[in-house]
Amino acid sequence: MNIRNELKSLIAQNGTTLKHVCAVLTERTGKSVIGNNITNKIRRNTIKFEEVEQILDVLGYHIEFVRNE
């Protein structure tokens, strides 16, 4: 799974932009969240699990672990 493509797809499916997601995250966390920083973290594979969870929460999704059968 490529997290970059997945997040990009989910953002587009929700009819929003990374800029809007970052604005919501900034409002929720009180910390400045900048789209370029998120993009660079994704590109370098240094994005934290918590950050991905927060982005998904803004988009109305959550991470679920399912055991392979």
Steps between C-alpha positions, in 0.01 A plus 500: 500500500627843407386743770552799271262369236247384758485836679493689172212283380301538822546878498376517141207264568387732779509800268754686710864601482808434709500872579152472654597185694805685638285798600266270694795324665651835597171603657460170686855465627596862549825426313579629154454219247631584153420301188857504372625355828245218482584435134873487578447263793297268279761515223784422746295233680541683830133581568388382841217255549325758718517758222342258254227424756431872541477555124266204465286630786454833321390303192261284703702177490686285751763228485388148569724198538352178363665162542580318177325170474 
